[in-house]
Amino acid sequence: MKKILFGGALLLSSLGFAQFEGTGFVSVIVGNSNPTGEFARSELYEENAHFAQEGTTFGINGGYMLNKNFGLAGRFSMSSWDTEIPNVTNASPRFITTSFLAGGMFSIPTGRFAFDFRLLAGMASTTYEKHRFDSSTTWGNGTSTTTIYVPESNMSEIAYSYGTSARFHASDKIDLMANVDFFNTKPRSDYYISSKNISTTDFTVGVGLRL
């Protein structure tokens, strides 16, 4: 009798686990993108300063589990950041980056939660909007204004990202999640922002469909 009860309990437990553990998911995420390193520097005297401010990011995440713990992961994302250059007027262009990344994922399922760790690589396309600088200089009793026009720059380069997620299985088909990701790409251009790092820490939340 005890063996029968134990077997029944084990079967119910397995069915409950299967109810919340699918083979994959697709999710929509949105959140803040926080510049770091050279991308966040704002000192005029700093050669590698990019003057980027806190931005936004939107994306689609996907994962497919090969077994209980290991799987494949991918991400499409679009991020944008305003800039603010001290003591310069009419100069607030945006950086806009679109990326396609894929890689591996390690997942730890526990009840109705799953904790994911991923490492991704791929390509990123970055646009730096056209803009102008208006800088004023005072000479004696007079003031002169210098205007510099900067054309739009479009660049593509290899990118990588690593991060973690906490997923809550709200139902057998719906996941709720919170994510932290570190992103980096180093666009090259013949004008102005040649070979400089775009690096961010992204905090996002999302909702996903379990497959």
Buried (B, 14 or more C-beta within 10 A) or exposed (E): EEEEEEEEEEEEEEEEEEEBBBEBBBBBBEBBBBBBBBBBBBEEEEEEBBBBBEBBBBBBBBBBBEEEEEBBBBBBBBBBBBBEBEEBEEBBBBBBBBBBBBBBBBBEBEEBEBEBBBBBEBEBBBBBBEBEBEBEEEEEEEEEEEEEEBEEBEBEBEBBBBBBBEBBBBEEEBBBBBBBBBBBBBBEBEEEBEEBBBBBBBBBEBEBBBE
